Amino acid sequence: MMFGFRFHARRTPPQAPARPTTHMVARLVPAAPCGWVFFDGSETRMITADGTDLIIPGGAFFPREARRYASESEASAEAARLNDASLCLDRPWREKPASAFEVKRLSFAHAMAQF
């Protein structure tokens, strides 16, 4: 008895090239591990007793967990949206370039050569 197997390759459509994600939305929080809380893209909507629509943004403590945006204008628009739907009057959410939070990692040998 012979067994025949046929495999059909499933073709996936080509994906659009990834857009560079160079900006994020963050707020200064000195007590946070790196001094900032980053918007992670999640949010909880609430309506207060007086009918005010509020957004409680999700936060991340580390830049790698933050939602990224392709441009400064996209990140600025998101920060403005979060600030407009917040009870905080100081408009704490702001656009920050991702490069501001990048840490250069050196190899051990390279780090030792610096001393």
TORMARMAR-353373 format. One line per field, with one value per residue: residue number from 1; residue in three letters; x, y, z of N, C-alpha, C, CB in turn. Coordinates in nm, 2 decimals. Atoms other than C-alpha are relative to their C-alpha. Glycine has a CB too. Layout:
N
num: c(NUM, ...)
residu: c(ALA, ...)
n_x: c(X, ...)
n_y: c(Y, ...)
n_z: c(Z, ...)
ca_x: c(X, ...)
ca_y: c(Y, ...)
ca_z: c(Z, ...)
c_x: c(X, ...)
c_y: c(Y, ...)
c_z: c(Z, ...)
cb_x: c(X, ...)
cb_y: c(Y, ...)
cb_z: c(Z, ...)
//
This chain:
115
num: c(1, 2, 3, 4, 5, 6, 7, 8, 9, 10, 11, 12, 13, 14, 15, 16, 17, 18, 19, 20, 21, 22, 23, 24, 25, 26, 27, 28, 29, 30, 31, 32, 33, 34, 35, 36, 37, 38, 39, 40, 41, 42, 43, 44, 45, 46, 47, 48, 49, 50, 51, 52, 53, 54, 55, 56, 57, 58, 59, 60, 61, 62, 63, 64, 65, 66, 67, 68, 69, 70, 71, 72, 73, 74, 75, 76, 77, 78, 79, 80, 81, 82, 83, 84, 85, 86, 87, 88, 89, 90, 91, 92, 93, 94, 95, 96, 97, 98, 99, 100, 101, 102, 103, 104, 105, 106, 107, 108, 109, 110, 111, 112, 113, 114, 115)
residu: c(MET, MET, PHE, GLY, PHE, ARG, PHE, HIS, ALA, ARG, ARG, THR, PRO, PRO, GLN, ALA, PRO, ALA, ARG, PRO, THR, THR, HIS, MET, VAL, ALA, ARG, LEU, VAL, PRO, ALA, ALA, PRO, CYS, GLY, TRP, VAL, PHE, PHE, ASP, GLY, SER, GLU, THR, ARG, MET, ILE, THR, ALA, ASP, GLY, THR, ASP, LEU, ILE, ILE, PRO, GLY, GLY, ALA, PHE, PHE, PRO, ARG, GLU, ALA, ARG, ARG, TYR, ALA, SER, GLU, SER, GLU, ALA, SER, ALA, GLU, ALA, ALA, ARG, LEU, ASN, ASP, ALA, SER, LEU, CYS, LEU, ASP, ARG, PRO, TRP, ARG, GLU, LYS, PRO, ALA, SER, ALA, PHE, GLU, VAL, LYS, ARG, LEU, SER, PHE, ALA, HIS, ALA, MET, ALA, GLN, PHE)
n_x: c(0.08, -0.08, 0.06, -0.04, 0.02, -0.01, -0.01, 0.03, -0.05, 0.10, -0.06, 0.05, -0.02, -0.11, 0.04, -0.05, -0.13, 0.02, -0.03, -0.09, 0.07, -0.10, 0.05, 0.09, 0.07, -0.04, 0.02, -0.10, 0.04, -0.13, 0.00, 0.00, -0.14, -0.09, 0.04, 0.10, 0.10, 0.03, 0.14, -0.02, 0.10, 0.12, 0.07, 0.13, 0.09, 0.09, 0.08, 0.03, 0.14, 0.06, 0.00, -0.12, -0.07, -0.14, -0.08, -0.11, -0.10, -0.09, -0.14, -0.11, -0.11, -0.12, 0.02, 0.03, 0.14, 0.08, 0.05, -0.09, 0.07, -0.09, -0.05, 0.03, 0.14, 0.09, -0.02, 0.05, 0.15, 0.04, -0.02, 0.11, 0.13, 0.00, 0.01, 0.14, 0.09, -0.05, 0.03, -0.12, 0.00, -0.14, -0.03, -0.13, -0.05, -0.06, -0.07, -0.15, -0.07, -0.05, -0.15, -0.03, 0.00, -0.08, -0.12, -0.11, -0.06, -0.13, -0.05, -0.08, -0.14, 0.00, 0.02, -0.12, -0.10, 0.03, -0.06)
n_y: c(-0.12, -0.12, -0.13, -0.12, -0.13, -0.13, -0.12, -0.12, -0.12, -0.11, -0.13, -0.12, -0.12, -0.08, -0.10, -0.13, -0.02, -0.06, -0.14, -0.02, -0.05, -0.09, -0.09, 0.06, -0.09, 0.02, -0.10, 0.00, 0.05, 0.02, 0.13, 0.12, 0.05, -0.08, -0.13, -0.02, 0.11, 0.00, 0.05, 0.13, 0.01, 0.04, -0.10, 0.03, -0.12, -0.01, -0.11, -0.04, -0.03, -0.12, 0.02, -0.03, 0.12, 0.00, 0.11, 0.03, 0.06, 0.10, -0.04, 0.09, -0.06, 0.01, -0.04, 0.11, 0.04, -0.11, -0.01, -0.09, -0.07, -0.02, -0.14, -0.09, -0.05, 0.10, 0.01, -0.12, 0.00, 0.10, -0.07, -0.10, 0.07, 0.05, -0.11, -0.06, 0.09, 0.03, -0.10, -0.08, -0.13, -0.03, 0.06, 0.07, 0.08, -0.07, 0.08, 0.01, 0.09, 0.12, -0.01, -0.06, 0.10, 0.11, 0.01, 0.07, 0.11, 0.03, 0.14, 0.00, -0.04, -0.14, -0.07, 0.01, -0.08, -0.14, -0.04)
n_z: c(0.00, 0.01, -0.06, 0.07, -0.07, 0.08, -0.08, 0.07, -0.06, -0.01, 0.03, -0.07, 0.08, -0.05, -0.10, 0.03, -0.08, -0.13, -0.01, -0.11, -0.12, -0.05, -0.11, -0.09, -0.09, -0.14, -0.10, -0.10, -0.13, -0.07, -0.08, 0.09, 0.01, 0.09, -0.01, 0.09, 0.03, 0.14, 0.04, 0.06, 0.10, -0.06, -0.07, -0.06, 0.01, -0.11, 0.01, -0.14, -0.04, 0.07, 0.14, 0.07, 0.06, -0.03, 0.04, -0.09, 0.09, -0.05, -0.01, -0.01, -0.07, 0.08, 0.14, 0.09, -0.02, 0.04, 0.14, 0.09, 0.11, 0.11, 0.02, -0.12, 0.01, -0.05, -0.15, -0.06, 0.01, -0.10, -0.13, -0.01, -0.03, -0.14, -0.09, 0.01, -0.07, -0.13, -0.10, -0.03, 0.07, 0.04, 0.12, -0.03, 0.11, 0.11, 0.10, -0.03, 0.10, -0.06, -0.01, -0.13, -0.10, 0.05, -0.08, 0.08, -0.08, 0.04, -0.03, -0.12, 0.04, 0.03, -0.13, -0.08, 0.07, -0.03, -0.13)
ca_x: c(0.00, 0.14, 0.07, 0.06, 0.10, 0.04, 0.14, -0.01, 0.18, -0.04, 0.06, 0.04, 0.00, 0.30, 0.30, 0.34, 0.69, 0.70, 0.67, 0.95, 0.83, 1.03, 0.81, 0.61, 0.38, 0.50, 0.45, 0.71, 0.67, 0.98, 0.88, 0.87, 1.18, 1.31, 1.14, 0.87, 0.54, 0.48, 0.14, 0.11, -0.19, -0.45, -0.72, -1.02, -1.32, -1.53, -1.82, -1.85, -2.17, -2.20, -2.16, -1.80, -1.62, -1.28, -1.00, -0.77, -0.46, -0.26, 0.09, 0.42, 0.73, 0.98, 1.02, 1.02, 0.67, 0.54, 0.32, 0.53, 0.42, 0.56, 0.60, 0.61, 0.28, 0.10, 0.25, 0.16, -0.20, -0.23, -0.09, -0.34, -0.63, -0.52, -0.48, -0.82, -0.99, -0.81, -0.89, -0.54, -0.52, -0.14, -0.16, 0.11, 0.12, 0.36, 0.54, 0.90, 1.14, 1.22, 1.59, 1.57, 1.53, 1.77, 2.07, 2.39, 2.50, 2.86, 3.03, 3.21, 3.55, 3.46, 3.34, 3.66, 3.87, 3.71, 3.87)
ca_y: c(0.00, 0.34, 0.67, 0.98, 1.32, 1.65, 1.97, 2.29, 2.60, 2.87, 3.20, 3.51, 3.84, 4.07, 4.29, 4.66, 4.78, 4.87, 5.24, 5.38, 5.45, 5.74, 5.91, 5.82, 5.99, 6.03, 6.22, 6.32, 6.12, 6.15, 5.84, 5.61, 5.39, 5.60, 5.92, 5.89, 5.70, 5.61, 5.57, 5.21, 5.26, 5.12, 5.33, 5.31, 5.54, 5.67, 5.90, 6.10, 6.17, 6.51, 6.35, 6.44, 6.18, 6.09, 5.88, 5.70, 5.62, 5.30, 5.35, 5.17, 5.23, 5.15, 5.29, 4.95, 4.90, 5.23, 5.27, 5.42, 5.67, 5.73, 6.11, 6.39, 6.52, 6.19, 6.17, 6.53, 6.48, 6.17, 6.37, 6.65, 6.40, 6.24, 6.58, 6.71, 6.41, 6.43, 6.60, 6.72, 7.09, 7.09, 6.89, 6.64, 6.42, 6.52, 6.39, 6.27, 6.13, 5.77, 5.85, 6.05, 5.72, 5.50, 5.37, 5.27, 4.93, 4.85, 4.51, 4.42, 4.45, 4.79, 4.91, 4.79, 4.96, 5.29, 5.27)
ca_z: c(0.00, -0.09, 0.08, -0.12, 0.03, -0.14, 0.01, -0.11, -0.04, 0.08, -0.08, 0.12, -0.05, -0.03, 0.27, 0.24, 0.35, 0.72, 0.79, 1.00, 1.35, 1.47, 1.73, 2.04, 2.29, 2.65, 2.97, 3.22, 3.55, 3.77, 3.98, 3.67, 3.61, 3.33, 3.43, 3.16, 3.10, 2.74, 2.57, 2.47, 2.24, 2.47, 2.63, 2.85, 2.78, 3.06, 3.08, 3.41, 3.60, 3.43, 3.08, 3.01, 2.78, 2.92, 2.80, 3.04, 2.83, 2.88, 2.99, 2.96, 3.17, 2.89, 2.54, 2.37, 2.50, 2.36, 2.05, 1.77, 1.51, 1.17, 1.20, 1.45, 1.32, 1.39, 1.74, 1.81, 1.69, 1.92, 2.22, 2.15, 2.14, 2.47, 2.63, 2.50, 2.66, 2.99, 3.32, 3.35, 3.26, 3.21, 2.89, 3.00, 2.69, 2.42, 2.12, 2.17, 1.91, 1.97, 1.93, 2.26, 2.44, 2.25, 2.45, 2.27, 2.38, 2.37, 2.36, 2.68, 2.50, 2.37, 2.71, 2.87, 2.61, 2.71, 3.06)
c_x: c(0.09, -0.08, 0.04, -0.03, 0.02, 0.00, -0.03, 0.05, -0.10, 0.08, -0.06, 0.03, 0.12, -0.04, 0.06, 0.13, -0.04, 0.03, 0.10, -0.08, 0.10, -0.04, -0.09, -0.06, 0.03, -0.03, 0.11, -0.06, 0.13, 0.01, 0.01, 0.15, 0.09, -0.04, -0.12, -0.10, -0.03, -0.14, 0.02, -0.11, -0.13, -0.07, -0.13, -0.09, -0.09, -0.09, -0.04, -0.15, -0.06, 0.01, 0.13, 0.07, 0.15, 0.07, 0.11, 0.10, 0.08, 0.14, 0.10, 0.12, 0.13, -0.03, -0.03, -0.14, -0.10, -0.05, 0.09, -0.08, 0.10, 0.05, -0.03, -0.14, -0.10, 0.01, -0.06, -0.15, -0.05, 0.01, -0.11, -0.13, 0.00, -0.02, -0.14, -0.10, 0.04, -0.05, 0.11, 0.01, 0.14, 0.04, 0.13, 0.05, 0.06, 0.08, 0.15, 0.06, 0.05, 0.15, 0.04, 0.02, 0.09, 0.13, 0.10, 0.05, 0.13, 0.04, 0.09, 0.15, 0.01, -0.01, 0.13, 0.11, -0.01, 0.07, 0.14)
c_y: c(0.12, 0.12, 0.11, 0.13, 0.11, 0.12, 0.12, 0.12, 0.10, 0.13, 0.11, 0.12, 0.08, 0.10, 0.14, 0.02, 0.07, 0.15, 0.02, 0.06, 0.07, 0.08, -0.08, 0.11, -0.04, 0.11, -0.01, -0.05, -0.04, -0.13, -0.12, -0.04, 0.08, 0.15, 0.04, -0.11, 0.02, -0.05, -0.13, -0.03, -0.05, 0.11, -0.05, 0.12, 0.00, 0.12, 0.04, 0.02, 0.12, -0.02, 0.03, -0.14, 0.01, -0.12, -0.02, -0.08, -0.11, 0.04, -0.11, 0.07, 0.00, 0.03, -0.11, -0.05, 0.10, -0.02, 0.10, 0.06, 0.03, 0.14, 0.08, 0.05, -0.10, -0.01, 0.12, 0.00, -0.10, 0.06, 0.10, -0.07, -0.05, 0.12, 0.07, -0.08, -0.04, 0.11, 0.08, 0.13, 0.04, -0.06, -0.08, -0.09, 0.08, -0.09, 0.01, -0.09, -0.12, 0.00, 0.06, -0.11, -0.12, 0.00, -0.08, -0.11, -0.03, -0.14, 0.02, 0.05, 0.15, 0.09, 0.00, 0.08, 0.15, 0.04, 0.01)
c_z: c(0.00, 0.05, -0.09, 0.08, -0.10, 0.09, -0.09, 0.07, 0.00, -0.03, 0.07, -0.09, 0.06, 0.09, -0.04, 0.09, 0.13, 0.00, 0.11, 0.11, 0.08, 0.12, 0.10, 0.08, 0.14, 0.09, 0.10, 0.14, 0.07, 0.08, -0.09, -0.01, -0.08, 0.00, -0.09, 0.00, -0.15, -0.03, -0.08, -0.10, 0.05, 0.08, 0.05, -0.01, 0.12, -0.02, 0.15, 0.02, -0.08, -0.16, -0.08, -0.04, 0.03, -0.06, 0.11, -0.08, 0.07, 0.00, 0.01, 0.06, -0.09, -0.15, -0.10, 0.01, -0.05, -0.14, -0.07, -0.11, -0.11, -0.02, 0.13, 0.00, 0.05, 0.15, 0.07, 0.00, 0.11, 0.14, 0.02, 0.03, 0.14, 0.10, 0.00, 0.08, 0.14, 0.10, 0.04, -0.08, -0.05, -0.13, 0.00, -0.12, -0.11, -0.09, 0.04, -0.11, 0.07, 0.03, 0.14, 0.11, -0.03, 0.08, -0.09, 0.09, -0.06, 0.03, 0.13, -0.03, -0.03, 0.12, 0.08, -0.06, 0.03, 0.14, -0.01)
cb_x: c(-0.10, 0.04, 0.03, -0.08, 0.10, -0.11, 0.14, -0.16, 0.13, -0.07, 0.00, 0.06, -0.13, 0.08, 0.05, -0.10, 0.10, 0.08, -0.13, 0.11, -0.07, 0.06, -0.07, 0.08, -0.16, 0.15, -0.14, 0.07, -0.10, 0.03, -0.12, -0.06, -0.01, 0.01, 0.11, 0.05, -0.13, 0.11, -0.07, -0.01, 0.05, 0.02, -0.02, 0.01, -0.07, 0.07, -0.14, 0.08, -0.01, 0.08, -0.11, 0.10, -0.03, 0.02, 0.07, -0.05, 0.10, -0.02, 0.02, 0.04, 0.03, 0.07, 0.12, 0.10, -0.03, 0.08, -0.15, 0.12, -0.06, -0.07, -0.07, 0.10, -0.03, 0.04, 0.15, 0.05, -0.04, 0.08, 0.14, -0.01, -0.01, 0.13, 0.10, -0.04, -0.03, 0.16, -0.05, 0.13, -0.05, 0.10, 0.00, -0.01, -0.12, 0.10, -0.02, 0.03, 0.12, -0.03, 0.06, -0.10, -0.14, 0.04, -0.03, 0.11, -0.10, 0.10, 0.08, 0.00, 0.05, -0.11, -0.11, 0.05, 0.00, -0.15, -0.03)
cb_y: c(0.00, 0.03, 0.02, 0.01, 0.01, 0.00, 0.02, 0.01, 0.04, 0.00, 0.02, 0.01, 0.09, 0.06, -0.04, 0.11, 0.08, -0.07, 0.08, 0.10, -0.12, 0.08, 0.12, -0.10, 0.00, -0.04, 0.00, 0.14, -0.13, 0.11, 0.00, 0.04, -0.14, -0.05, 0.09, 0.02, 0.01, -0.08, 0.11, -0.11, -0.10, -0.12, 0.13, -0.06, 0.00, 0.01, -0.02, 0.13, 0.01, 0.12, 0.08, 0.07, -0.01, 0.00, 0.02, -0.09, 0.10, -0.13, 0.09, -0.06, -0.08, -0.14, 0.08, -0.12, -0.03, 0.13, 0.04, -0.08, 0.13, -0.03, 0.06, 0.12, 0.05, -0.14, -0.02, 0.12, -0.05, -0.13, 0.07, 0.09, -0.12, -0.07, 0.11, 0.01, -0.13, 0.00, -0.08, -0.08, 0.11, -0.03, 0.10, -0.08, -0.09, 0.11, 0.06, -0.06, 0.07, -0.12, 0.08, 0.10, -0.05, 0.01, -0.08, 0.10, -0.13, 0.10, -0.06, -0.14, -0.09, 0.03, -0.06, -0.15, -0.02, 0.02, -0.11)
cb_z: c(0.12, -0.15, 0.15, -0.14, 0.12, -0.11, 0.07, -0.02, -0.08, 0.14, -0.16, 0.14, 0.00, -0.12, 0.14, 0.03, -0.08, 0.11, 0.02, -0.04, 0.08, -0.10, -0.06, 0.10, -0.03, 0.00, 0.06, 0.02, -0.02, 0.09, 0.09, -0.14, -0.05, -0.14, -0.03, -0.15, 0.10, -0.08, -0.09, 0.11, -0.10, 0.10, -0.09, 0.15, -0.13, 0.14, -0.08, 0.03, 0.15, 0.04, -0.06, 0.10, -0.15, 0.16, -0.14, 0.13, -0.05, -0.08, 0.12, -0.14, 0.12, 0.01, -0.05, 0.03, 0.14, 0.01, 0.00, -0.05, 0.06, -0.13, -0.12, -0.01, -0.14, -0.07, 0.03, -0.08, -0.14, -0.01, 0.01, -0.13, -0.10, 0.03, -0.04, -0.14, -0.08, 0.00, 0.13, -0.02, 0.09, 0.11, -0.12, 0.12, -0.06, 0.06, -0.15, 0.14, -0.07, -0.09, -0.11, 0.04, 0.03, -0.15, 0.14, -0.05, -0.01, 0.06, -0.11, 0.07, -0.12, -0.10, 0.08, 0.01, -0.15, 0.01, 0.10)
//
